[in-house]
């Protein structure tokens, strides 16, 4: 099962040249144009995910340079300045003026995504912004329009698409092994409730649903009636979402914060033509393709010198695609409006919970009801 992510690994380098850490000189990669990046809002996700991924790419000869960071936390600023030997700003606007980066990673608070993205695009920088793309559809649409008008890349976090098990699953869809998918099922649960369940967590599964199955035409949602007002709450602790795709396929998504943090948390199943696959906890892919043959299962070996945690999480693959788009050497597979569409499913879920009926898609960004539903 090597048609997806692992098809891109250089077996000769790994097993004949002994470069299992993948740090030997890469002439093709090293010859690429340098991309100067700034990180706006260098908090937890930047330091835990993006910056290690950037360091890993640099170790593989990727010409990428972090030129400046911004944070409102003075203690973090001091630490980051020491660790990365770059200037750290409180004022992102001043950072942009003084360094004019080629691209920015926006990992700030959600409320600042739109303002920072529009300013960066106006300054001529390409943008990768953390999910959710914005706090409402009007802001998201404005960001997409600005990127399109300036012919700049705007990417919203879709790292799970690049995670090896999901990349392998994507390669199977439409193949003779699985066929065209007709049924999608997903579960994403959390053991904590301090983030918004829909826009901070379930949005990842919404993006995966579109990635695997295509655009949606209708969505419905229901929450447990464990309290008189929970069904209408902006912060449902549990929700079941039914989805209908333009292709005619259907599916369900179960999401909850009433789970346990250190127990199984994510599962995606896709049913094709007398065959189906399952990705468990973004780790193990199992393919059931023959009535009388054993299932084919693919899982990581830990410890694993071939694939880093940053790769397994999809951050390296996403950054590589983003860098290629910045350089103009490859078109992005995720479109700039994919982040808007994922947010649209969050808004439609809230609308369906409030109205008690399924919601037709697409939504109108400027509709006041949609804007009201977008606010958690």
VOGU-3710 file (C-alpha; in Angstrom, 3 decimals, decimal comma):
1> xxxxxxxxxx> 0,000/0,000/0,000  2,471/2,642/-1,211  0,445/4,643/-3,706  -0,097/7,680/-1,484  2,303/9,384/0,934  5,120/6,834/0,909  5,254/6,792/-2,881  7,133/10,089/-2,531  9,944/8,653/-0,392  13,292/8,041/-2,076
11> xxxxxxxxxx> 13,950/4,361/-1,364  17,492/4,516/-2,755  18,418/7,336/-0,385  16,793/5,609/2,566  17,997/2,053/2,162  21,006/2,081/-0,163  22,684/5,348/0,757  21,787/4,942/4,412  20,176/8,368/4,692  17,356/7,271/6,990
21> xxxxxxxxxx> 17,231/10,706/8,616  16,924/12,323/5,176  19,503/15,038/5,780  21,979/14,270/2,972  22,591/17,053/0,482  19,586/17,462/-1,810  20,766/19,305/-4,900  17,277/19,815/-6,370  15,778/21,135/-3,148  18,739/23,318/-2,248
31> xxxxxxxxxx> 18,542/25,027/-5,654  15,017/26,288/-5,059  14,400/29,965/-4,441  14,520/31,012/-0,804  11,198/31,875/0,833  11,310/34,424/3,662  8,560/33,779/6,202  7,197/35,670/9,197  4,992/34,075/11,846  2,277/36,327/13,242
41> xxxxxxxxxx> 1,031/35,264/16,654  3,782/32,782/17,528  1,962/31,001/20,351  1,407/27,352/21,161  0,497/25,979/17,739  3,338/27,872/16,053  5,930/26,664/18,540  4,631/23,090/18,815  3,780/22,414/15,155  4,955/24,927/12,555
51> xxxxxxxxxx> 8,376/25,901/13,845  9,552/22,285/14,348  8,230/21,506/10,847  10,183/24,461/9,424  13,339/23,304/11,240  12,849/19,797/9,835  12,514/21,178/6,310  15,631/23,295/6,785  17,542/20,162/7,824  16,533/18,685/4,461
61> xxxxxxxxxx> 18,004/21,662/2,581  14,707/23,476/2,011  15,529/27,181/1,385  13,148/28,670/3,919  14,055/31,417/6,370  12,096/32,698/9,354  12,802/36,437/9,295  10,666/37,655/12,202  7,984/36,648/14,704  5,259/38,475/16,562
71> xxxxxxxxxx> 3,670/37,833/19,939  1,937/39,907/22,597  3,579/37,876/25,399  6,855/39,520/26,430  8,193/36,369/28,130  7,511/34,327/25,015  9,160/37,046/22,931  12,380/36,808/24,944  12,430/33,011/24,672  11,699/33,009/20,928
81> xxxxxxxxxx> 14,334/35,634/20,213  16,981/33,532/21,964  15,911/30,247/20,377  15,494/31,464/16,792  17,863/34,462/16,692  15,286/36,626/14,942  13,544/39,863/15,956  10,247/39,446/17,762  7,584/42,174/17,585  4,440/43,063/19,461
91> xxxxxxxxxx> 3,226/45,027/16,435  2,649/42,811/13,388  2,168/45,840/11,156  5,625/47,124/12,074  7,050/43,653/11,415  5,558/43,647/7,913  6,912/47,131/7,149  10,445/46,391/8,317  10,884/42,870/6,876  8,503/42,578/3,882
101> xxxxxxxxxx> 8,341/38,758/4,081  7,428/36,694/1,034  4,843/34,799/3,093  3,302/34,776/6,547  1,956/32,082/8,809  -0,924/33,442/10,878  -1,272/31,536/14,136  -2,758/34,366/16,161  -6,066/34,399/18,020  -9,003/33,577/15,747
111> xxxxxxxxxx> -10,390/37,106/16,029  -7,252/38,534/14,403  -7,099/36,160/11,414  -8,977/38,361/8,969  -7,284/41,647/9,860  -3,800/40,155/9,735  -4,459/38,220/6,522  -5,864/41,238/4,680  -2,913/43,389/5,784  -0,427/40,719/4,683
121> xxxxxxxxxx> -2,108/40,266/1,305  -2,173/44,031/0,804  1,560/44,056/1,497  2,088/41,418/-1,190  2,689/38,415/1,068  1,266/34,937/0,587  -0,736/33,680/3,576  -1,171/30,412/5,452  -3,703/30,949/8,240  -4,688/28,635/11,081
131> xxxxxxxxxx> -8,217/27,286/11,224  -10,827/28,564/11,364  -10,048/30,827/8,429  -12,064/33,651/10,053  -14,863/34,236/12,555  -17,619/34,527/9,944  -18,275/33,911/6,263  -18,143/37,591/5,278  -14,589/37,890/6,633  -13,587/34,606/4,981
141> xxxxxxxxxx> -15,031/35,712/1,654  -13,193/39,048/1,885  -9,915/37,218/2,500  -10,469/34,902/-0,482  -11,398/37,801/-2,755  -8,327/39,777/-1,688  -6,025/36,813/-2,397  -7,645/36,178/-5,772  -7,449/39,847/-6,773  -3,760/40,022/-5,835
151> xxxxxxxxxx> -2,980/36,604/-7,373  -1,512/35,466/-4,056  -1,777/32,153/-2,250  -4,202/31,912/0,663  -4,200/28,542/2,416  -6,166/27,609/5,497  -4,880/24,806/7,692  -5,790/21,452/6,176  -2,881/19,461/7,576  -4,843/16,240/7,993
161> xxxxxxxxxx> -5,081/15,932/4,199  -1,298/15,510/4,199  -1,107/13,029/7,085  0,212/9,698/5,709  -2,833/7,533/6,555  -5,231/10,042/4,992  -2,959/10,542/1,978  -2,950/6,759/1,467  -6,743/6,646/1,840  -7,162/9,418/-0,720
171> xxxxxxxxxx> -5,052/7,477/-3,222  -7,444/4,520/-2,925  -10,623/6,490/-3,633  -11,829/5,918/-7,168  -9,323/3,097/-7,654  -10,217/-0,420/-8,778  -9,708/-1,499/-5,167  -12,271/0,793/-3,534  -14,282/2,334/-6,348  -16,318/5,499/-6,045
181> xxxxxxxxxx> -17,298/6,253/-2,438  -20,980/6,290/-1,503  -20,914/6,497/2,298  -18,805/8,551/4,695  -18,701/8,129/8,453  -16,562/10,010/10,953  -16,108/10,430/14,667  -14,074/13,120/16,411  -14,209/13,374/20,191  -12,354/15,428/22,782
191> xxxxxxxxxx> -11,840/15,084/26,496  -11,871/18,803/27,136  -14,346/21,584/26,562  -12,223/24,729/26,615  -12,250/25,035/22,813  -15,262/25,441/20,581  -16,196/21,919/19,463  -17,257/22,930/15,960  -14,830/25,585/14,728  -11,751/24,370/16,610
201> xxxxxxxxxx> -12,132/20,602/16,216  -14,952/19,302/14,001  -13,862/21,707/11,255  -10,996/19,276/10,545  -13,461/16,467/9,830  -15,595/18,782/7,695  -12,504/19,479/5,602  -11,725/15,760/5,335  -15,305/15,037/4,251  -14,951/17,469/1,347
211> xxxxxxxxxx> -11,433/16,204/0,589  -12,595/12,615/0,218  -16,157/13,028/-1,030  -16,464/16,420/-2,752  -18,825/19,342/-2,186  -21,936/19,093/-0,036  -25,465/20,132/-0,920  -27,236/19,672/2,430  -26,342/19,348/6,098  -28,416/18,595/9,182
221> xxxxxxxxxx> -27,516/18,524/12,866  -29,008/17,404/16,149  -27,662/17,622/19,689  -28,687/15,567/22,743  -31,548/17,164/24,685  -29,783/16,741/28,015  -30,628/20,312/29,012  -33,589/22,483/27,970  -31,473/24,856/25,901  -28,595/22,628/24,759
231> xxxxxxxxxx> -30,080/22,016/21,328  -29,969/25,737/20,648  -26,642/26,346/22,388  -23,860/27,965/20,440  -21,436/25,580/22,131  -22,938/22,071/21,816  -20,949/19,539/23,809  -22,124/16,754/21,512  -23,591/16,781/18,020  -24,500/14,368/15,242
241> xxxxxxxxxx> -24,299/15,804/11,729  -25,814/14,237/8,627  -24,339/15,247/5,281  -25,435/14,858/1,671  -22,863/15,306/-1,072  -23,313/16,652/-4,580  -22,306/13,207/-5,860  -25,332/11,638/-4,177  -23,232/10,044/-1,421  -24,315/10,507/2,198
251> xxxxxxxxxx> -22,658/10,411/5,583  -22,687/11,077/9,301  -20,268/12,888/11,599  -20,348/12,408/15,374  -18,483/14,938/17,490  -18,357/15,425/21,250  -16,387/16,892/24,132  -17,879/14,300/26,501  -15,025/11,859/25,907  -11,603/11,156/27,400
261> xxxxxxxxxx> -8,450/12,956/26,326  -6,090/9,966/26,270  -8,393/7,465/24,574  -9,359/6,872/20,892  -10,533/10,158/19,460  -10,786/10,115/15,660  -12,149/7,628/13,144  -13,010/7,993/9,448  -14,708/5,294/7,371  -15,318/5,397/3,619
271> xxxxxxxxxx> -17,431/2,803/1,810  -16,957/2,149/-1,894  -18,121/-0,753/-4,079  -18,083/-3,875/-1,878  -15,007/-2,494/-0,170  -14,381/-0,055/2,622  -11,522/1,529/4,516  -11,026/2,929/7,974  -8,474/5,378/9,353  -8,223/5,112/13,130
281> xxxxxxxxxx> -6,826/7,968/15,228  -4,899/9,411/12,254  -2,600/6,433/12,704  -3,765/3,125/11,251  -5,346/2,558/7,844  -7,262/-0,674/7,342  -8,650/-1,718/3,973  -11,376/-4,368/3,654  -11,548/-5,225/-0,051  -12,298/-8,940/-0,412
291> xxxxxxxxxx> -14,855/-11,214/1,221  -12,428/-14,132/1,549  -9,116/-12,349/2,033  -7,764/-10,834/5,241  -7,939/-7,119/5,732  -4,888/-5,108/4,706  -3,656/-2,957/7,553  -0,989/-0,270/7,489  0,321/1,332/10,652  3,427/3,218/11,766
301> xxxxxxxxxx> 6,389/1,575/13,424  7,415/3,476/16,538  10,089/4,714/16,948  10,166/5,733/13,309  13,253/7,300/11,749  11,645/7,637/8,325  8,699/9,883/9,130  8,797/12,607/11,771  5,926/13,651/14,016  5,677/16,853/11,990
311> xxxxxxxxxx> 5,205/14,751/8,850  2,722/12,438/10,499  0,626/15,398/11,544  0,632/16,658/7,959  2,396/19,944/8,704  5,474/19,275/6,578  3,441/18,213/3,548  1,189/21,235/3,900  4,161/23,604/4,210  5,869/22,030/1,190
321> xxxxxxxxxx> 2,760/22,574/-0,929  2,467/26,137/0,360  6,120/26,883/-0,444  5,724/25,457/-3,949  2,713/27,713/-4,504  4,639/30,737/-3,182  7,445/29,968/-5,623  4,932/29,455/-8,429  6,222/25,967/-9,204  3,027/24,092/-8,350
331> xxxxxxxxxx> -0,653/24,897/-7,926  -2,118/24,149/-4,542  -4,312/21,088/-4,262  -6,336/22,736/-1,472  -8,025/25,809/-2,942  -8,054/29,168/-1,182  -11,794/28,768/-0,660  -11,546/25,354/1,011  -11,113/27,089/4,345  -14,250/29,120/3,669
341> xxxxxxxxxx> -16,166/25,927/2,788  -15,061/24,232/6,013  -16,229/27,260/8,010  -19,470/27,213/6,018  -20,172/23,706/7,359  -19,598/24,954/10,909  -22,097/27,774/10,328  -24,607/25,444/8,652  -24,370/23,052/11,608  -25,207/25,865/14,030
351> xxxxxxxxxx> -28,078/26,989/11,796  -29,487/23,474/11,654  -29,248/23,130/15,434  -31,083/26,438/15,903  -33,767/25,826/13,266  -34,278/22,101/13,770  -34,174/21,379/10,018  -31,476/20,540/7,451  -29,740/23,479/5,760  -29,181/23,792/2,021
361> xxxxxxxxxx> -25,721/24,657/0,735  -23,960/26,836/-0,253  -24,740/29,590/2,232  -24,782/33,262/1,349  -21,864/34,919/3,138  -23,630/38,251/3,644  -26,846/36,734/5,055  -27,391/38,214/8,530  -28,713/34,885/9,848  -25,536/33,151/8,784
371> xxxxxx> -23,399/35,813/10,389  -25,333/35,430/13,637  -24,957/31,644/13,513  -21,219/31,947/12,864  -20,574/33,517/16,275  -19,874/30,804/18,880
//
